[in-house]
Amino acid sequence: MSTISSKSRNRKQTTSKKAERLSSDAGALAPGDISDSTYRLLGAAIIIVGAILRLFYLTLVPLHHDEGVNGNFLVTLVREGKYVYDPQNYHGPTLYFFSSLIPWLARFFGGVQARDAYGLTTFNIRLVTALFGIATIWLALMLRKRLGSIGALSAAVLIGISPGAIYLSRYFIHETLFVFFTLGIVVAALRYYDTANSVYMILAAISAGLMVATKETWIINGPVLLIAFATTQLYFVVRKKLGDGNSFAETSPPKESSQSSLAANVTLMAFAMFMALTILFVASFNEYKNSIWIWISVVCLIGATLYFVLQPRRSDTGSNAEPQTDSALARFGGAVPLITVALVAFAVFILVNVLFYSSFFTNYPKGVSDALKTLSLWRQRTHEHEHPWYQYTYWLLWEEGIIVVLSGLGALIALWRANNQLALFLALWSFGLLAAYSLVGYKTPWISLNFVVPMALTAGYTLQFVYDKLREYHAWALAPVMAVVIIGFCGYQLYQLNFVHYDDDQLPYVYAHTKREMLTMIDRIESIAQKNGTGTDTGVAIVSPDYWPLPWYFRNYKKVGYYQQIVPTNEPVIIGSKAQEDQLKAQYSDRYDVINSDADEGAYPLRPGVDLLLLVRRDVKR
């Protein structure tokens, strides 16, 4: 191509982009774009569908082993106000404290009985993770200005109907919270860059603090985010030096709408109220419940939050200026305000971690020191759950094939066009994480959610590009056909995984999962308790060495023993392992009958390789 034609092309691009900015300033829609009201309506519809898929029959799937362990921690926290972070084998505290709010409120309004009957339920604990999964869809919709209307809506749809994202949102584990907080950092940081509103910087710091307080794998996700950001900046600098006009012809940052400002303020206030309530509830279990310092802490927390929410906003004039290098500080009000907000944000980041890891100062300073110790301890566990380096790619192609392919295309398009820094950052973030986790021997399917969400965002960029090209060639009618194919294929996969084969260990996300027959065993024990009028006073002796997640289902029973071996007992109900069958007969056959499951030789499958036997004393009503 000649130099003259190249210059002409660049002039046309510059003129076109200036026209787009003038059109935007005038309130007109870009060609092919949709109105704000239509976007909000479609976004709300996507969120509602995503919510239905995550909340419908939330108790259908029996709790996984890990969910049972997490539930056990939650029960102790809710009933005794105690949580001690364990750096050896368990993840961070955020899941438990967020999940404790519902049962604590139930206790406050209805007493202990309401706490156990309506607060500590399978639906409620999974409701917490489901809500964070729904909120992740909302975060994707916040990226409209950079991904485009079709791009952001498409990304939200892909997250909303992702088989794995739905499956893990219906799981009481840390991953959904962890991914939400990670994406929250990105969205809040972008909003701060666009608006210079300090509330967004604080929200980014809170998100970062919560990410660290959720799971020790922040040591992988955090550096990958920073490397992706630095690489994106370097790549665009290089493209600019090479004279590629696309690489630096970006539109000016958008103004902050009143709706987004309100959403930020409400989010910050909601988090402050959650922290204040948690402080009060935790304090109610110890000798500090009547301390004036508790109330001073709560007042200071809410007061500091109100300061950031109600402080006067700087004029938007600077934020609409062209992003020139010499005005980088001016857009934030100068160096002093920027440094001040950064220091406050760092203090918030530290405070969030200290509060959660110290269990709101009931385990201080041990909890904080253990949070630092865990990094070296987990490094020694990378040989567990070991799989080949390509395992994540294999799992993703099986269950998330459309998202993987579209995100791969988006990464290539972002590199080639170099006209959207966020698109390139998302591609580097998603595939960088995939590479980093693939290098670690330890692999579990739920970690895939860390890749699925940024890949879905990158795929949204791809679909925006495809939509623009279809319009350019007057073939936009193909867009609905593509949408039907994508939604139909993902819809079939999500239905099969989440509502049919949810305990079939042949599927990637179903990893050593509890079998549905275990719930049948629980139902029979509850029926026995009801017929004999003993209720939660029914004695249950569990002699099987493998029994999780049974402690969650027996959380309200007062006479349950977990012996893990054959012991003398006269309890009405005994649960043993199929592997102990001969010992069970020798010890108990003279007084107990085996209650068959009508399947698998009378045993109740717990999970792959573990079958349970149910024994009931002969004088007990069946």
C-alpha positions as CSV (number, residue, x, y, z in Angstrom):
1,M,0.0,0.0,0.0
2,S,1.4,3.4,-0.9
3,T,2.2,6.2,1.7
4,I,-0.4,8.5,0.1
5,S,-3.3,5.9,0.5
6,S,-2.2,5.2,4.0
7,K,-2.3,8.9,5.0
8,S,-5.7,9.2,3.3
9,R,-7.0,6.3,5.2
10,N,-5.8,7.6,8.5
11,R,-7.4,11.0,7.7
12,K,-10.7,9.3,7.0
13,Q,-10.5,7.3,10.2
14,T,-9.7,10.4,12.2
15,T,-12.5,12.4,10.6
16,S,-14.9,9.5,11.2
17,K,-14.0,9.2,14.9
18,K,-14.3,12.9,15.4
19,A,-17.8,12.7,13.8
20,E,-18.7,9.9,16.1
21,R,-17.6,11.9,19.2
22,L,-19.6,14.9,18.0
23,S,-22.6,12.7,17.4
24,S,-22.2,11.2,20.9
25,D,-21.9,14.6,22.5
26,A,-25.0,15.7,20.8
27,G,-26.9,12.7,22.3
28,A,-27.3,10.8,19.0
29,L,-26.8,7.1,18.7
30,A,-23.9,5.7,16.7
31,P,-25.0,3.8,13.6
32,G,-26.3,0.3,14.5
33,D,-26.3,1.1,18.2
34,I,-29.3,0.8,20.5
35,S,-30.8,3.3,22.9
36,D,-30.1,3.5,26.6
37,S,-33.6,2.4,27.5
38,T,-33.5,-0.6,25.1
39,Y,-30.1,-1.5,26.5
40,R,-31.4,-1.4,30.1
41,L,-34.4,-3.4,29.1
42,L,-32.4,-6.1,27.4
43,G,-29.8,-6.1,30.3
44,A,-32.6,-6.6,32.8
45,A,-34.0,-9.5,30.8
46,I,-30.6,-11.2,30.6
47,I,-30.2,-10.8,34.4
48,I,-33.7,-12.2,35.1
49,V,-33.0,-15.2,32.9
50,G,-29.6,-15.7,34.5
51,A,-31.2,-15.5,37.9
52,I,-33.9,-18.0,37.1
53,L,-31.3,-20.5,35.9
54,R,-29.3,-20.1,39.1
55,L,-32.2,-20.0,41.6
56,F,-34.6,-22.6,40.1
57,Y,-34.7,-25.7,42.3
58,L,-31.5,-24.7,44.1
59,T,-31.7,-27.7,46.4
60,L,-31.9,-30.2,43.6
61,V,-28.2,-31.2,43.6
62,P,-26.9,-32.8,46.8
63,L,-24.1,-31.0,48.5
64,H,-20.6,-31.8,47.4
65,H,-18.0,-32.9,49.9
66,D,-16.5,-29.4,49.9
67,E,-19.9,-27.8,50.3
68,G,-20.4,-29.9,53.4
69,V,-17.1,-28.8,54.9
70,N,-17.9,-25.2,54.1
71,G,-21.4,-25.7,55.7
72,N,-19.8,-27.0,58.8
73,F,-17.7,-23.9,59.2
74,L,-20.8,-21.8,58.6
75,V,-22.8,-23.6,61.3
76,T,-20.1,-23.0,63.9
77,L,-19.8,-19.3,62.9
78,V,-23.6,-18.8,63.0
79,R,-24.3,-20.6,66.2
80,E,-21.2,-19.8,68.2
81,G,-19.8,-16.7,66.6
82,K,-16.5,-18.5,66.0
83,Y,-14.5,-18.8,62.8
84,V,-10.7,-19.5,62.8
85,Y,-9.0,-19.3,59.5
86,D,-7.0,-22.5,58.7
87,P,-4.1,-21.9,56.3
88,Q,-3.4,-25.7,56.0
89,N,-6.3,-26.9,53.9
90,Y,-9.2,-24.4,53.6
91,H,-9.9,-21.2,51.7
92,G,-10.6,-17.6,52.9
93,P,-13.3,-16.4,55.3
94,T,-15.5,-14.2,53.0
95,L,-17.8,-17.0,51.9
96,Y,-18.7,-17.7,55.6
97,F,-19.3,-14.2,56.7
98,F,-21.4,-13.3,53.7
99,S,-23.4,-16.4,54.2
100,S,-23.9,-15.9,57.9
101,L,-25.9,-12.7,57.4
102,I,-29.2,-14.4,56.6
103,P,-29.2,-16.8,59.6
104,W,-28.0,-14.1,61.9
105,L,-30.9,-11.8,60.8
106,A,-33.3,-14.7,61.2
107,R,-32.0,-15.1,64.8
108,F,-32.4,-11.4,65.4
109,F,-36.0,-11.3,64.3
110,G,-37.2,-14.8,65.2
111,G,-34.8,-16.3,67.7
112,V,-32.7,-19.5,67.6
113,Q,-35.5,-21.6,66.2
114,A,-36.0,-19.3,63.2
115,R,-32.2,-19.2,62.7
116,D,-32.0,-23.0,62.4
117,A,-35.3,-23.5,60.5
118,Y,-35.2,-20.6,58.1
119,G,-31.7,-19.3,58.2
120,L,-29.4,-22.3,58.0
121,T,-30.9,-24.0,55.0
122,T,-29.5,-25.5,51.8
123,F,-31.3,-22.9,49.7
124,N,-30.0,-20.0,51.7
125,I,-26.3,-21.0,51.7
126,R,-26.4,-21.5,47.9
127,L,-28.4,-18.3,47.5
128,V,-25.3,-16.4,48.4
129,T,-23.2,-17.9,45.7
130,A,-26.1,-17.7,43.2
131,L,-26.5,-13.9,43.9
132,F,-22.8,-13.3,43.3
133,G,-23.1,-15.3,40.0
134,I,-26.0,-13.1,39.0
135,A,-24.1,-9.9,40.0
136,T,-21.2,-11.1,37.7
137,I,-23.7,-10.8,34.8
138,W,-24.5,-7.3,35.9
139,L,-20.7,-6.4,36.0
140,A,-20.4,-7.5,32.4
141,L,-23.2,-5.1,31.4
142,M,-21.2,-2.3,32.9
143,L,-18.6,-2.6,30.1
144,R,-20.9,-1.3,27.4
145,K,-18.8,1.8,26.6
146,R,-15.7,-0.3,25.7
147,L,-17.2,-3.5,24.4
148,G,-20.1,-1.9,22.6
149,S,-23.8,-2.5,23.3
150,I,-23.9,-5.8,21.4
151,G,-20.6,-6.8,22.8
152,A,-21.6,-6.2,26.4
153,L,-25.0,-7.8,26.0
154,S,-23.5,-10.8,24.3
155,A,-20.9,-11.2,27.1
156,A,-23.6,-11.0,29.7
157,V,-25.7,-13.6,27.8
158,L,-22.7,-16.0,27.5
159,I,-22.0,-15.7,31.2
160,G,-25.7,-16.0,32.0
161,I,-26.0,-19.3,30.1
162,S,-22.6,-20.7,30.6
163,P,-23.1,-24.3,31.8
164,G,-20.2,-24.1,34.2
165,A,-21.0,-20.6,35.5
166,I,-24.5,-21.7,36.4
167,Y,-23.3,-25.0,37.9
168,L,-20.7,-23.3,40.1
169,S,-23.1,-20.5,41.1
170,R,-25.3,-23.2,42.5
171,Y,-22.4,-24.5,44.5
172,F,-21.6,-23.4,48.1
173,I,-17.9,-22.8,47.4
174,H,-15.6,-19.8,47.1
175,E,-15.0,-19.7,43.3
176,T,-18.1,-17.6,42.3
177,L,-17.3,-14.9,44.9
178,F,-13.6,-15.0,43.9
179,V,-14.3,-14.4,40.2
180,F,-16.9,-11.7,41.0
181,F,-14.4,-9.8,43.1
182,T,-11.7,-10.1,40.4
183,L,-13.9,-8.7,37.7
184,G,-15.1,-6.1,40.2
185,I,-11.5,-4.7,40.4
186,V,-11.4,-4.3,36.6
187,V,-14.9,-2.6,36.3
188,A,-14.3,-0.3,39.2
189,A,-10.9,0.7,38.0
190,L,-12.2,1.5,34.6
191,R,-15.0,3.6,36.1
192,Y,-12.5,5.5,38.2
193,Y,-10.4,6.2,35.1
194,D,-13.5,7.5,33.2
195,T,-15.0,9.6,35.9
196,A,-12.3,10.4,38.6
197,N,-15.0,9.6,41.1
198,S,-13.1,8.4,44.2
199,V,-16.0,6.0,45.2
200,Y,-14.9,3.8,42.3
201,M,-11.3,3.7,43.6
202,I,-12.6,2.7,47.0
203,L,-14.8,0.0,45.4
204,A,-11.7,-1.3,43.5
205,A,-9.8,-1.5,46.7
206,I,-12.6,-3.3,48.4
207,S,-12.9,-5.8,45.5
208,A,-9.1,-6.4,45.7
209,G,-9.3,-6.9,49.4
210,L,-12.2,-9.3,49.2
211,M,-10.5,-11.2,46.4
212,V,-7.4,-11.8,48.6
213,A,-9.7,-12.7,51.6
214,T,-11.6,-15.2,49.5
215,K,-9.0,-17.6,48.2
216,E,-5.2,-18.0,48.3
217,T,-5.1,-18.3,44.5
218,W,-5.1,-14.5,44.4
219,I,-1.4,-14.9,44.2
220,I,-1.9,-16.1,40.6
221,N,-4.9,-14.0,39.5
222,G,-3.4,-10.7,40.9
223,P,-0.1,-10.8,39.0
224,V,-1.8,-12.0,35.8
225,L,-4.1,-9.0,35.9
226,L,-1.0,-6.7,36.4
227,I,0.9,-8.4,33.6
228,A,-2.0,-8.3,31.3
229,F,-2.4,-4.5,31.9
230,A,1.3,-3.8,31.5
231,T,1.5,-5.9,28.3
232,T,-1.6,-4.2,26.9
233,Q,0.0,-0.7,27.5
234,L,3.3,-1.8,26.0
235,Y,1.6,-3.3,22.9
236,F,-0.3,-0.1,22.2
237,V,2.8,2.0,22.6
238,V,4.7,-0.2,20.1
239,R,1.8,-0.1,17.6
240,K,1.7,3.7,18.0
241,K,5.4,4.0,17.3
242,L,5.0,1.8,14.2
243,G,2.5,4.4,12.9
244,D,-0.7,2.3,13.2
245,G,-3.4,4.9,13.6
246,N,-5.9,2.4,15.0
247,S,-3.6,1.8,18.0
248,F,-4.1,5.3,19.5
249,A,-7.3,6.5,18.0
250,E,-9.5,5.8,21.0
251,T,-12.6,7.8,21.8
252,S,-12.7,10.0,24.8
253,P,-13.9,8.5,28.1
254,P,-17.7,8.7,28.7
255,K,-19.4,10.9,31.2
256,E,-20.7,9.2,34.3
257,S,-24.5,8.7,34.2
258,S,-26.6,9.4,37.3
259,Q,-27.6,5.8,37.3
260,S,-24.1,4.4,37.4
261,S,-23.1,6.9,40.1
262,L,-26.2,5.9,42.1
263,A,-25.3,2.2,41.7
264,A,-21.7,2.8,42.9
265,N,-23.0,4.7,46.0
266,V,-25.6,2.1,46.8
267,T,-22.9,-0.7,46.4
268,L,-20.5,1.1,48.7
269,M,-23.2,1.8,51.3
270,A,-24.5,-1.8,51.1
271,F,-21.0,-3.1,51.8
272,A,-20.6,-0.7,54.7
273,M,-23.9,-1.8,56.2
274,F,-22.9,-5.5,55.8
275,M,-19.6,-4.8,57.6
276,A,-21.3,-2.9,60.4
277,L,-23.9,-5.7,60.9
278,T,-21.1,-8.3,60.9
279,I,-19.2,-6.4,63.5
280,L,-22.3,-6.2,65.7
281,F,-23.3,-9.9,65.3
282,V,-19.7,-11.1,65.9
283,A,-19.5,-8.9,69.0
284,S,-22.8,-10.3,70.3
285,F,-21.1,-13.6,71.0
286,N,-18.2,-12.3,73.1
287,E,-17.5,-10.1,76.1
288,Y,-17.2,-7.0,73.8
289,K,-20.9,-6.9,72.9
290,N,-21.6,-4.0,75.2
291,S,-18.4,-2.2,74.5
292,I,-18.6,1.4,73.4
293,W,-15.7,0.8,71.0
294,I,-18.0,-1.5,69.0
295,W,-20.4,1.3,68.4
296,I,-17.7,3.8,67.7
297,S,-16.3,1.4,65.1
298,V,-19.7,1.1,63.4
299,V,-20.3,4.9,63.4
300,C,-16.8,5.5,62.0
301,L,-17.3,2.9,59.3
302,I,-20.7,4.4,58.2
303,G,-19.4,7.9,58.5
304,A,-16.4,7.4,56.4
305,T,-18.6,5.7,53.7
306,L,-21.0,8.6,53.7
307,Y,-18.0,11.0,53.3
308,F,-17.1,9.4,50.0
309,V,-20.7,9.0,48.8
310,L,-21.7,12.6,49.6
311,Q,-18.6,14.5,48.8
312,P,-19.0,17.1,46.0
313,R,-18.0,15.7,42.5
314,R,-15.4,17.4,40.4
315,S,-16.6,18.9,37.2
316,D,-16.8,16.5,34.3
317,T,-14.9,18.9,32.0
318,G,-11.6,17.3,32.5
319,S,-13.0,13.8,32.1
320,N,-14.2,14.6,28.6
321,A,-10.9,15.9,27.3
322,E,-8.8,13.9,24.9
323,P,-6.6,11.4,26.8
324,Q,-3.4,13.3,26.3
325,T,-0.3,12.3,28.3
326,D,0.2,15.8,29.9
327,S,-3.4,15.8,31.2
328,A,-3.3,12.4,32.8
329,L,-3.1,13.9,36.3
330,A,-5.5,16.7,35.5
331,R,-8.3,14.3,34.9
332,F,-8.0,13.2,38.5
333,G,-7.8,16.7,39.9
334,G,-4.0,16.7,40.1
335,A,-1.3,14.7,41.9
336,V,-2.3,15.5,45.5
337,P,-6.0,14.3,45.2
338,L,-4.8,11.2,43.2
339,I,-2.2,10.2,45.8
340,T,-4.6,10.9,48.6
341,V,-7.3,8.6,47.2
342,A,-4.7,6.0,46.4
343,L,-3.5,6.0,50.0
344,V,-7.0,5.8,51.3
345,A,-7.8,2.9,48.9
346,F,-4.6,1.0,50.1
347,A,-5.7,1.5,53.7
348,V,-9.1,0.1,52.8
349,F,-7.5,-2.9,51.1
350,I,-5.5,-3.6,54.2
351,L,-8.4,-3.1,56.6
352,V,-10.7,-5.4,54.6
353,N,-8.1,-8.2,54.8
354,V,-7.3,-7.7,58.5
355,L,-11.0,-7.7,59.4
356,F,-11.9,-10.9,57.6
357,Y,-8.8,-12.9,58.3
358,S,-8.8,-11.9,62.0
359,S,-12.6,-12.8,62.1
360,F,-13.3,-9.2,63.0
361,F,-10.5,-9.1,65.6
362,T,-11.6,-12.2,67.4
363,N,-8.6,-14.1,66.1
364,Y,-6.0,-11.3,65.9
365,P,-3.1,-11.3,65.1
366,K,-3.0,-15.1,64.4
367,G,-5.5,-15.0,61.6
368,V,-3.6,-12.3,59.8
369,S,-0.2,-14.0,60.1
370,D,-1.8,-17.3,58.9
371,A,-3.1,-15.5,55.8
372,L,0.5,-14.8,54.9
373,K,1.7,-18.3,55.9
374,T,-0.8,-20.0,53.7
375,L,1.0,-19.1,50.5
376,S,4.0,-21.3,51.4
377,L,1.8,-24.1,52.7
378,W,-0.4,-24.3,49.5
379,R,2.8,-24.3,47.4
380,Q,3.5,-27.7,48.9
381,R,0.0,-29.1,47.9
382,T,0.3,-28.6,44.1
383,H,0.7,-32.3,43.6
384,E,-2.9,-33.0,44.8
385,H,-5.6,-33.4,42.2
386,E,-2.9,-33.6,39.7
387,H,-3.8,-33.6,36.0
388,P,-1.9,-33.1,32.7
389,W,-1.1,-29.5,31.6
390,Y,-3.8,-29.5,28.9
391,Q,-6.6,-30.6,31.3
392,Y,-8.3,-27.2,31.6
393,T,-8.3,-26.7,27.9
394,Y,-9.9,-30.2,27.5
395,W,-12.6,-29.4,30.1
396,L,-13.3,-26.0,28.6
397,L,-13.7,-27.3,25.1
398,W,-16.1,-29.9,26.3
399,E,-18.5,-27.7,28.3
400,E,-17.6,-24.1,27.1
401,G,-16.5,-24.7,23.5
402,I,-18.4,-21.8,22.0
403,I,-17.0,-19.3,24.5
404,V,-13.4,-20.7,24.0
405,V,-13.6,-20.4,20.2
406,L,-15.2,-17.0,20.2
407,S,-12.7,-15.7,22.8
408,G,-9.8,-17.1,20.8
409,L,-11.0,-15.2,17.7
410,G,-11.5,-12.1,19.8
411,A,-7.9,-12.3,21.0
412,L,-6.7,-12.4,17.4
413,I,-8.9,-9.6,16.3
414,A,-7.8,-7.4,19.2
415,L,-4.2,-8.0,18.4
416,W,-4.8,-7.3,14.7
417,R,-7.0,-4.2,14.9
418,A,-5.4,-2.8,18.1
419,N,-8.3,-0.4,18.5
420,N,-9.6,-1.5,21.9
421,Q,-7.3,-1.8,24.9
422,L,-9.9,-3.5,27.1
423,A,-10.4,-6.2,24.5
424,L,-6.7,-7.0,24.4
425,F,-6.5,-6.8,28.2
426,L,-9.4,-9.3,28.5
427,A,-7.8,-11.7,26.1
428,L,-4.4,-11.5,27.8
429,W,-6.1,-11.9,31.2
430,S,-8.2,-15.0,30.2
431,F,-5.5,-16.9,28.3
432,G,-2.8,-15.7,30.7
433,L,-4.7,-17.2,33.6
434,L,-5.3,-20.4,31.5
435,A,-1.6,-20.7,30.9
436,A,-0.7,-20.0,34.5
437,Y,-3.1,-22.5,36.0
438,S,-2.2,-25.1,33.4
439,L,1.4,-25.0,34.6
440,V,0.3,-26.0,38.1
441,G,-0.2,-29.7,38.6
442,Y,-3.2,-29.1,41.0
443,K,-6.3,-28.8,38.8
444,T,-10.0,-28.9,39.7
445,P,-12.9,-28.0,37.4
446,W,-14.2,-25.1,39.4
447,I,-11.0,-23.1,38.8
448,S,-12.2,-23.0,35.2
449,L,-14.6,-20.3,36.2
450,N,-11.6,-17.9,36.4
451,F,-11.1,-18.3,32.7
452,V,-14.8,-18.6,31.6
453,V,-15.8,-15.1,32.7
454,P,-13.0,-13.1,31.0
455,M,-13.3,-15.4,28.0
456,A,-17.0,-14.6,27.7
457,L,-16.1,-10.9,27.8
458,T,-13.6,-11.4,25.0
459,A,-16.2,-13.4,23.1
460,G,-18.5,-10.4,23.5
461,Y,-16.0,-8.2,21.7
462,T,-15.8,-10.8,18.9
463,L,-19.6,-10.8,18.5
464,Q,-19.6,-6.9,18.4
465,F,-17.0,-7.1,15.6
466,V,-19.1,-9.7,13.7
467,Y,-22.2,-7.6,14.2
468,D,-20.5,-4.5,12.8
469,K,-19.2,-6.5,9.8
470,L,-22.7,-7.9,9.1
471,R,-24.1,-4.4,9.1
472,E,-21.3,-3.2,6.9
473,Y,-22.2,-5.9,4.3
474,H,-25.9,-5.5,4.8
475,A,-26.2,-9.0,6.2
476,W,-27.3,-8.1,9.7
477,A,-30.2,-10.5,9.4
478,L,-27.7,-13.3,10.0
479,A,-27.2,-12.0,13.6
480,P,-30.4,-13.5,15.0
481,V,-29.6,-16.8,13.4
482,M,-26.2,-16.8,15.1
483,A,-27.8,-15.9,18.4
484,V,-30.3,-18.8,18.2
485,V,-27.5,-21.3,17.4
486,I,-25.3,-20.1,20.2
487,I,-28.1,-19.8,22.8
488,G,-29.6,-23.2,21.7
489,F,-26.3,-25.1,21.9
490,C,-25.4,-23.5,25.3
491,G,-29.0,-24.0,26.5
492,Y,-28.9,-27.7,25.8
493,Q,-25.6,-28.1,27.6
494,L,-26.6,-26.1,30.6
495,Y,-29.8,-28.1,30.9
496,Q,-28.1,-31.4,30.7
497,L,-25.4,-30.4,33.2
498,N,-27.4,-28.6,35.8
499,F,-30.8,-30.3,35.8
500,V,-30.3,-33.9,34.4
501,H,-26.7,-35.2,34.8
502,Y,-25.7,-33.0,37.7
503,D,-24.1,-36.0,39.6
504,D,-22.7,-37.8,36.5
505,D,-18.9,-37.9,37.1
506,Q,-18.3,-38.4,33.4
507,L,-18.9,-34.6,32.9
508,P,-16.0,-32.2,33.6
509,Y,-17.7,-30.0,36.2
510,V,-19.1,-33.0,38.1
511,Y,-16.0,-33.8,40.1
512,A,-16.2,-36.4,42.8
513,H,-19.7,-35.2,43.4
514,T,-22.2,-36.6,45.9
515,K,-24.8,-38.9,44.3
516,R,-28.5,-38.2,44.3
517,E,-29.2,-41.5,46.1
518,M,-27.6,-40.0,49.3
519,L,-30.6,-37.7,49.6
520,T,-32.9,-40.8,49.5
521,M,-31.0,-42.1,52.5
522,I,-31.5,-38.8,54.3
523,D,-35.2,-38.8,53.5
524,R,-35.5,-42.3,55.0
525,I,-33.8,-41.4,58.2
526,E,-36.0,-38.3,58.5
527,S,-39.1,-40.5,57.9
528,I,-37.9,-42.9,60.7
529,A,-37.4,-40.0,63.0
530,Q,-40.9,-38.7,62.3
531,K,-42.6,-42.1,62.7
532,N,-40.9,-42.7,66.0
533,G,-41.6,-39.2,67.3
534,T,-37.9,-38.6,68.1
535,G,-37.3,-35.9,65.6
536,T,-33.8,-34.3,65.9
537,D,-33.2,-36.3,69.1
538,T,-32.9,-39.4,66.9
539,G,-29.5,-41.1,67.5
540,V,-27.3,-41.7,64.5
541,A,-24.0,-43.5,64.6
542,I,-21.8,-42.9,61.5
543,V,-19.1,-45.5,61.4
544,S,-18.1,-45.0,57.8
545,P,-14.6,-43.4,57.4
546,D,-16.1,-41.3,54.5
547,Y,-19.2,-39.3,55.3
548,W,-19.0,-35.7,54.0
549,P,-21.4,-33.9,53.4
550,L,-23.6,-35.7,55.9
551,P,-22.7,-33.3,58.8
552,W,-24.6,-30.6,57.0
553,Y,-27.8,-32.7,56.6
554,F,-27.5,-33.7,60.3
555,R,-26.7,-30.2,61.5
556,N,-29.9,-30.0,63.6
557,Y,-29.6,-33.5,65.0
558,K,-28.4,-33.6,68.6
559,K,-27.2,-37.2,68.9
560,V,-25.0,-37.8,65.9
561,G,-21.6,-39.5,66.3
562,Y,-18.9,-39.5,63.7
563,Y,-16.7,-42.5,64.6
564,Q,-15.1,-43.4,61.3
565,Q,-14.7,-47.0,62.5
566,I,-16.8,-49.9,63.8
567,V,-17.8,-49.2,67.5
568,P,-20.2,-50.7,70.0
569,T,-23.5,-48.7,69.8
570,N,-27.2,-49.0,70.4
571,E,-28.3,-46.0,68.4
572,P,-31.5,-46.4,66.3
573,V,-29.6,-45.7,63.1
574,I,-26.2,-46.7,61.9
575,I,-24.5,-45.5,58.7
576,G,-21.6,-47.6,57.5
577,S,-19.5,-48.2,54.4
578,K,-20.0,-50.9,51.8
579,A,-16.3,-51.7,52.3
580,Q,-17.2,-52.5,56.0
581,E,-20.0,-54.9,55.1
582,D,-18.5,-58.0,56.7
583,Q,-17.6,-56.1,59.9
584,L,-21.1,-54.5,60.0
585,K,-22.7,-57.9,59.8
586,A,-20.5,-59.4,62.5
587,Q,-21.1,-56.5,64.9
588,Y,-24.7,-55.5,64.3
589,S,-26.6,-58.2,62.4
590,D,-28.2,-59.6,65.6
591,R,-30.0,-56.3,66.3
592,Y,-30.1,-54.3,63.1
593,D,-31.6,-54.7,59.6
594,V,-30.1,-53.3,56.4
595,I,-32.5,-50.9,54.7
596,N,-32.0,-51.4,51.0
597,S,-31.8,-48.6,48.6
598,D,-33.5,-50.7,45.8
599,A,-30.3,-50.1,43.8
600,D,-26.7,-51.0,43.6
601,E,-27.0,-54.1,45.9
602,G,-28.9,-52.2,48.6
603,A,-26.2,-49.5,49.1
604,Y,-26.5,-45.8,48.9
605,P,-23.8,-44.3,46.6
606,L,-22.2,-41.3,48.3
607,R,-19.7,-40.4,45.6
608,P,-17.6,-42.4,43.1
609,G,-15.9,-45.3,45.0
610,V,-17.8,-44.7,48.2
611,D,-21.1,-46.6,48.9
612,L,-23.0,-46.4,52.2
613,L,-25.2,-48.9,54.1
614,L,-28.1,-47.9,56.2
615,L,-28.8,-50.0,59.3
616,V,-31.9,-49.6,61.5
617,R,-32.5,-51.2,64.9
618,R,-35.2,-53.9,64.7
619,D,-37.4,-52.3,67.4
620,V,-37.6,-49.0,65.5
621,K,-40.6,-48.1,63.4
622,R,-39.7,-47.9,59.7
